[in-house]
Amino acid sequence: MPLIQVDPSVAETAVESPADRAFVILRTLVHPYTEVKPDPRLLGFLCWEPDLLRLYVETEGIPGVTAVDVRPSGALTALLAALPSVITEEDRMTVDEMDPHVSHAIDLTYW
């Protein structure tokens, strides 16, 4: 097998795209653990714009499907760590009459 040595000081770094950051969110929600059922559980997603992602999740204690709008360009580590507790806060919940798939929606685009 040929060995190719790369000099990191001259290699160009790739710019992270919004799609790459959206993939981080989706991968984290789909495979958070190996033996424990994830909570919240990702049911689906919709890319509204290059920097706006709607997550469809369900969680214990909240009936129905919750839509969570996030910006992949935001602070992903903080968002993903806080997501299980933030989506249970009733004062953040609104009704989205334009989306027939959800019981309520939460806007975390500027969180």
GROMACS elastic network, one bead per residue, 0.5 to 0.9 nm:
[ bonds ]
;  ai    aj funct       b0    kb
    6     9     6  0.88113   500
    6    10     6  0.83882   500
    6    11     6  0.72879   500
    7    10     6  0.58070   500
    7    11     6  0.63037   500
    8    11     6  0.50192   500
    8    12     6  0.81003   500
    9    12     6  0.83831   500
   14    17     6  0.89708   500
   16    19     6  0.81755   500
   16    20     6  0.61382   500
   16    21     6  0.72415   500
   17    20     6  0.51744   500
   17    21     6  0.65921   500
   17    22     6  0.87600   500
   17    50     6  0.89400   500
   17    73     6  0.87858   500
   18    21     6  0.51047   500
   18    22     6  0.61093   500
   18    23     6  0.85552   500
   18    50     6  0.60670   500
   18    51     6  0.59091   500
   18    52     6  0.88871   500
   18    71     6  0.87914   500
   18    72     6  0.60772   500
   18    73     6  0.64044   500
   19    23     6  0.61339   500
   19    24     6  0.87293   500
   19    50     6  0.71077   500
   19    51     6  0.81539   500
   19    72     6  0.79596   500
   20    23     6  0.50869   500
   20    24     6  0.64973   500
   20    72     6  0.85769   500
   21    24     6  0.50393   500
   21    25     6  0.66087   500
   21    26     6  0.88732   500
   21    72     6  0.53065   500
   21    73     6  0.68245   500
   21    76     6  0.80931   500
   22    25     6  0.51821   500
   22    26     6  0.63372   500
   22    27     6  0.86206   500
   22    47     6  0.86995   500
   22    51     6  0.83077   500
   22    52     6  0.88091   500
   22    53     6  0.72402   500
   22    71     6  0.82747   500
   22    72     6  0.52428   500
   22    73     6  0.83885   500
   23    26     6  0.50840   500
   23    27     6  0.59204   500
   23    28     6  0.83840   500
   23    72     6  0.87756   500
   24    27     6  0.52416   500
   24    28     6  0.60417   500
   24    29     6  0.86274   500
   24    72     6  0.85430   500
   24    76     6  0.82662   500
   25    28     6  0.52917   500
   25    29     6  0.63148   500
   25    30     6  0.87044   500
   25    72     6  0.74830   500
   25    76     6  0.72146   500
   25    80     6  0.73257   500
   26    29     6  0.52618   500
   26    30     6  0.61103   500
   26    31     6  0.86091   500
   26    42     6  0.81041   500
   26    45     6  0.83216   500
   26    55     6  0.86039   500
   27    30     6  0.52071   500
   27    31     6  0.60320   500
   27    32     6  0.80226   500
   28    31     6  0.55689   500
   28    32     6  0.55057   500
   28    80     6  0.77842   500
   29    32     6  0.58349   500
   29    38     6  0.75352   500
   29    39     6  0.86919   500
   29    40     6  0.78132   500
   29    41     6  0.71714   500
   29    42     6  0.62862   500
   29    80     6  0.80143   500
   30    33     6  0.86983   500
   30    38     6  0.76849   500
   30    41     6  0.75110   500
   30    42     6  0.64366   500
   31    34     6  0.71876   500
   31    38     6  0.79038   500
   32    36     6  0.85512   500
   32    37     6  0.87694   500
   32    38     6  0.65835   500
   33    36     6  0.58122   500
   33    37     6  0.74533   500
   33    38     6  0.69916   500
   34    37     6  0.82418   500
   36    39     6  0.89267   500
   37    40     6  0.88815   500
   37    41     6  0.78083   500
   38    41     6  0.53465   500
   38    42     6  0.82999   500
   38    59     6  0.88535   500
   39    42     6  0.83772   500
   39    57     6  0.87503   500
   39    58     6  0.76245   500
   39    59     6  0.56517   500
   39    60     6  0.71848   500
   39    84     6  0.66688   500
   40    57     6  0.60020   500
   40    58     6  0.55923   500
   40    60     6  0.75557   500
   40    83     6  0.79731   500
   40    84     6  0.59452   500
   40    87     6  0.86350   500
   41    56     6  0.85298   500
   41    57     6  0.53629   500
   41    58     6  0.53631   500
   41    59     6  0.63023   500
   42    45     6  0.79156   500
   42    55     6  0.70898   500
   42    56     6  0.60527   500
   42    58     6  0.67798   500
   43    55     6  0.78024   500
   43    56     6  0.53614   500
   43    57     6  0.52727   500
   43    58     6  0.70954   500
   43    65     6  0.83742   500
   44    54     6  0.85429   500
   44    55     6  0.61913   500
   44    56     6  0.50329   500
   44    57     6  0.71249   500
   45    53     6  0.70689   500
   45    54     6  0.55063   500
   45    56     6  0.56214   500
   45    57     6  0.86545   500
   45    67     6  0.88271   500
   46    52     6  0.86864   500
   46    53     6  0.59128   500
   46    54     6  0.50942   500
   46    55     6  0.66505   500
   46    56     6  0.81923   500
   47    50     6  0.69992   500
   47    51     6  0.80361   500
   47    52     6  0.61690   500
   47    54     6  0.63147   500
   47    55     6  0.88084   500
   48    51     6  0.77996   500
   48    52     6  0.54253   500
   48    53     6  0.58457   500
   48    54     6  0.70359   500
   49    53     6  0.71465   500
   50    53     6  0.79959   500
   50    71     6  0.89910   500
   50    72     6  0.86355   500
   51    70     6  0.83010   500
   51    71     6  0.53967   500
   51    72     6  0.57817   500
   51    73     6  0.64576   500
   52    69     6  0.69245   500
   52    70     6  0.59645   500
   52    72     6  0.67117   500
   52    73     6  0.86833   500
   52   109     6  0.75738   500
   53    68     6  0.81793   500
   53    69     6  0.57555   500
   53    70     6  0.53782   500
   53    71     6  0.61243   500
   53    72     6  0.69927   500
   53   109     6  0.88203   500
   54    67     6  0.63196   500
   54    68     6  0.55147   500
   54    70     6  0.63536   500
   54    71     6  0.87874   500
   55    66     6  0.79917   500
   55    67     6  0.55609   500
   55    68     6  0.50085   500
   55    69     6  0.63162   500
   55    70     6  0.77122   500
   56    65     6  0.64600   500
   56    66     6  0.57290   500
   56    68     6  0.64655   500
   56    69     6  0.89447   500
   56   101     6  0.86247   500
   56   102     6  0.77260   500
   57    64     6  0.89239   500
   57    65     6  0.58291   500
   57    66     6  0.53028   500
   57    67     6  0.64522   500
   57    68     6  0.75403   500
   58    62     6  0.74012   500
   58    63     6  0.78051   500
   58    64     6  0.67029   500
   58    65     6  0.51455   500
   58    66     6  0.59808   500
   58    67     6  0.88069   500
   59    62     6  0.58884   500
   59    63     6  0.78041   500
   59    64     6  0.84890   500
   59    65     6  0.81276   500
   59    66     6  0.81900   500
   59    84     6  0.80681   500
   59    87     6  0.85012   500
   59    88     6  0.83572   500
   60    63     6  0.76780   500
   61    88     6  0.82319   500
   62    65     6  0.82176   500
   62    66     6  0.83768   500
   62    88     6  0.73117   500
   63    66     6  0.86119   500
   63   103     6  0.78115   500
   64   102     6  0.69178   500
   64   103     6  0.54409   500
   64   104     6  0.80159   500
   65   101     6  0.72047   500
   65   103     6  0.54531   500
   65   104     6  0.70581   500
   65   105     6  0.86386   500
   66    87     6  0.80716   500
   66    93     6  0.87665   500
   66   101     6  0.88012   500
   66   102     6  0.56419   500
   66   103     6  0.60752   500
   66   104     6  0.53101   500
   66   105     6  0.55421   500
   66   106     6  0.73677   500
   67    96     6  0.86859   500
   67    99     6  0.89375   500
   67   101     6  0.85439   500
   67   102     6  0.61192   500
   67   103     6  0.79970   500
   67   104     6  0.64119   500
   67   106     6  0.61187   500
   67   107     6  0.83339   500
   68    87     6  0.78847   500
   68   104     6  0.89085   500
   68   105     6  0.58425   500
   68   107     6  0.59728   500
   68   108     6  0.67429   500
   68   109     6  0.87713   500
   69   105     6  0.77345   500
   69   106     6  0.63563   500
   69   108     6  0.55495   500
   69   109     6  0.58760   500
   70    73     6  0.88265   500
   70    74     6  0.79953   500
   70    79     6  0.86250   500
   70   107     6  0.69433   500
   70   108     6  0.51194   500
   70   110     6  0.77994   500
   70   111     6  0.82758   500
   71    74     6  0.55273   500
   71    75     6  0.86087   500
   71    76     6  0.86122   500
   71   108     6  0.76298   500
   71   109     6  0.50827   500
   71   110     6  0.75933   500
   71   111     6  0.89828   500
   72    75     6  0.78864   500
   72    76     6  0.68962   500
   72   109     6  0.87158   500
   73    76     6  0.76573   500
   74    77     6  0.89995   500
   74    79     6  0.81742   500
   74   109     6  0.78991   500
   74   110     6  0.78413   500
   74   111     6  0.81228   500
   75    78     6  0.57262   500
   75    79     6  0.62113   500
   75    80     6  0.87233   500
   75   111     6  0.84571   500
   76    79     6  0.50045   500
   76    80     6  0.59163   500
   76    81     6  0.83631   500
   77    80     6  0.53790   500
   77    81     6  0.61284   500
   77    82     6  0.86006   500
   78    81     6  0.52068   500
   78    82     6  0.60942   500
   78    83     6  0.83717   500
   79    82     6  0.52603   500
   79    83     6  0.57348   500
   79    86     6  0.89044   500
   79   108     6  0.84706   500
   79   111     6  0.77057   500
   80    83     6  0.52076   500
   80    84     6  0.79406   500
   81    84     6  0.73721   500
   81    85     6  0.86758   500
   82    85     6  0.57125   500
   82    86     6  0.59095   500
   82    87     6  0.86071   500
   83    86     6  0.50586   500
   83    87     6  0.60264   500
   83    88     6  0.87464   500
   84    87     6  0.59197   500
   84    88     6  0.71189   500
   85    88     6  0.55093   500
   85    89     6  0.71050   500
   86    89     6  0.55527   500
   86    90     6  0.89851   500
   86    92     6  0.81081   500
   87    90     6  0.77993   500
   87    92     6  0.75840   500
   87    93     6  0.78910   500
   87   106     6  0.70597   500
   88    91     6  0.89450   500
   88    92     6  0.83847   500
   88    93     6  0.85020   500
   89    92     6  0.57939   500
   89    93     6  0.71923   500
   90    93     6  0.52980   500
   90    94     6  0.86194   500
   91    94     6  0.81348   500
   92   105     6  0.82255   500
   92   106     6  0.58403   500
   92   107     6  0.74430   500
   92   108     6  0.89175   500
   93   104     6  0.60565   500
   93   105     6  0.56039   500
   93   106     6  0.51288   500
   93   107     6  0.80668   500
   94   103     6  0.89912   500
   94   104     6  0.55437   500
   94   105     6  0.52277   500
   94   106     6  0.63149   500
   94   107     6  0.84322   500
   95    98     6  0.89500   500
   95   102     6  0.84079   500
   95   103     6  0.70217   500
   95   105     6  0.59042   500
   95   106     6  0.86781   500
   96    99     6  0.57763   500
   96   100     6  0.79357   500
   96   102     6  0.74221   500
   96   103     6  0.78443   500
   96   104     6  0.62055   500
   96   105     6  0.60232   500
   97   100     6  0.66566   500
   97   102     6  0.86976   500
   97   104     6  0.88782   500
   99   102     6  0.62488   500
   99   103     6  0.89178   500
  100   103     6  0.79985   500
  102   105     6  0.70226   500
  107   110     6  0.77813   500
  107   111     6  0.81825   500
